[in-house]
Amino acid sequence: MNQKTDAETPPVQDSTEAFERVLKESDQGHYVLRLYVAGLTPNSQRAIENVQKICDEYMQGRFELEIIDIYQQPIFAKEGQIVAAPTLVKELPPPLRKFIGDMSKTERILAGLDLCKKD
């Protein structure tokens, strides 16, 4: 008979725990962002510019940014449970986060995206 002892059996690890640990350890995490805007209002235009600037400066080549005009595609606002525009949604990496406004508070956005330390 070939029996394994406890010393030979690898420990069972929670896959969610392992996934989250790998994400935290990875400096090159890939971001999936959705920016919901309401037409070409000044607030929407500022939000687009601010998010693009943040992505270009802090996530070089490590992001996907989808801009969704809820006037043109209202079903996406409903599906995403968007109650105000502009709203930035960080889909990946977890956890999901939402930011409302023109995204001009860069430090706050960076902290929420886990790109810098919170004070």
Backbone torsions as a table, in degrees:
resi	resn	phi	psi	omega
1	MET	NA	145.0	179.3
2	ASN	-117.2	98.7	-179.0
3	GLN	-110.1	140.7	177.4
4	LYS	-92.9	141.0	174.9
5	THR	-91.9	169.0	178.8
6	ASP	-59.2	-30.7	-179.3
7	ALA	-69.0	-28.2	-179.0
8	GLU	-85.4	-21.3	-176.4
9	THR	-84.3	124.0	178.7
10	PRO	-67.1	146.3	-179.1
11	PRO	-65.9	143.1	177.1
12	VAL	-76.9	131.9	-177.0
13	GLN	-122.1	137.8	176.6
14	ASP	-65.7	123.8	-176.0
15	SER	-64.8	-34.6	178.0
16	THR	-64.6	-43.3	179.0
17	GLU	-61.6	-43.3	179.5
18	ALA	-65.2	-42.9	179.7
19	PHE	-61.1	-46.7	-179.9
20	GLU	-64.9	-36.2	178.8
21	ARG	-65.8	-43.8	179.2
22	VAL	-62.7	-41.2	179.0
23	LEU	-62.5	-41.6	-179.6
24	LYS	-67.0	-36.7	-178.4
25	GLU	-73.7	-24.1	-175.9
26	SER	-81.4	118.5	175.6
27	ASP	-80.1	-16.2	-175.3
28	GLN	-104.8	35.5	179.7
29	GLY	-57.3	146.7	179.8
30	HIS	-98.5	130.4	-177.2
31	TYR	-104.1	135.6	172.5
32	VAL	-116.4	115.1	-175.7
33	LEU	-122.4	144.7	172.7
34	ARG	-127.0	128.7	177.7
35	LEU	-112.2	116.1	178.4
36	TYR	-95.0	123.6	179.3
37	VAL	-124.6	163.0	179.9
38	ALA	-114.4	86.2	179.5
39	GLY	69.5	-155.2	-178.5
40	LEU	-106.6	42.2	177.6
41	THR	-66.1	158.4	177.2
42	PRO	-55.9	-39.8	178.2
43	ASN	-62.0	-43.2	179.2
44	SER	-64.2	-43.3	-180.0
45	GLN	-63.7	-41.7	176.9
46	ARG	-62.7	-42.9	-179.4
47	ALA	-62.1	-43.8	178.7
48	ILE	-59.9	-49.3	-179.5
49	GLU	-61.1	-45.1	-177.7
50	ASN	-65.8	-42.8	-179.6
51	VAL	-67.7	-42.1	178.3
52	GLN	-61.5	-40.0	178.6
53	LYS	-63.8	-45.6	178.8
54	ILE	-60.6	-45.8	-179.7
55	CYS	-61.4	-47.0	-178.4
56	ASP	-64.4	-38.3	-176.4
57	GLU	-82.0	-34.9	-170.7
58	TYR	-114.6	-12.1	-177.4
59	MET	-130.2	27.8	-174.1
60	GLN	-34.2	108.8	175.6
61	GLY	72.0	6.4	-177.2
62	ARG	-115.0	29.4	-176.1
63	PHE	-145.1	154.9	168.2
64	GLU	-121.6	127.0	179.5
65	LEU	-122.0	120.6	176.6
66	GLU	-111.8	126.4	178.3
67	ILE	-104.6	123.5	-175.3
68	ILE	-119.0	121.1	176.4
69	ASP	-88.9	111.6	-176.0
70	ILE	-71.8	-14.7	172.4
71	TYR	-71.2	-38.0	-178.5
72	GLN	-82.2	-33.3	-176.2
73	GLN	-133.7	70.5	-175.7
74	PRO	-63.5	-23.8	-179.5
75	ILE	-62.2	-32.7	179.5
76	PHE	-68.3	-33.2	177.0
77	ALA	-65.6	-41.2	179.5
78	LYS	-66.5	-47.0	-179.0
79	GLU	-63.4	-37.0	-179.5
80	GLY	-85.5	1.5	-178.4
81	GLN	53.7	48.8	179.9
82	ILE	-90.6	122.3	-178.0
83	VAL	-108.3	-11.1	179.4
84	ALA	-147.5	155.3	177.6
85	ALA	-135.9	141.9	2.1
86	PRO	-76.9	146.8	175.3
87	THR	-134.0	130.0	175.0
88	LEU	-102.6	129.1	178.5
89	VAL	-116.0	124.7	173.9
90	LYS	-94.5	107.0	179.6
91	GLU	-80.4	-46.6	-179.3
92	LEU	-134.9	149.0	-6.9
93	PRO	-72.9	159.1	179.2
94	PRO	-59.9	156.1	-0.2
95	PRO	-83.2	158.4	176.1
96	LEU	-63.9	135.9	178.5
97	ARG	-136.6	149.7	177.7
98	LYS	-126.9	139.2	178.2
99	PHE	-127.1	133.7	-178.6
100	ILE	-115.5	137.8	177.3
101	GLY	126.8	-166.6	-176.3
102	ASP	-87.9	8.0	175.8
103	MET	61.6	28.0	-178.5
104	SER	-82.6	-15.4	178.5
105	LYS	-88.2	77.1	-172.2
106	THR	-54.4	-46.6	-178.0
107	GLU	-59.5	-39.3	179.7
108	ARG	-67.1	-41.5	178.5
109	ILE	-65.2	-45.3	179.5
110	LEU	-60.1	-41.9	178.1
111	ALA	-64.3	-42.2	179.5
112	GLY	-67.2	-27.8	177.6
113	LEU	-88.2	2.1	-177.9
114	ASP	60.8	36.3	177.7
115	LEU	-99.1	-8.6	174.9
116	CYS	-153.0	165.0	-179.4
117	LYS	-73.5	141.7	175.1
118	LYS	-80.8	139.2	179.6
119	ASP	-81.6	NA	NA
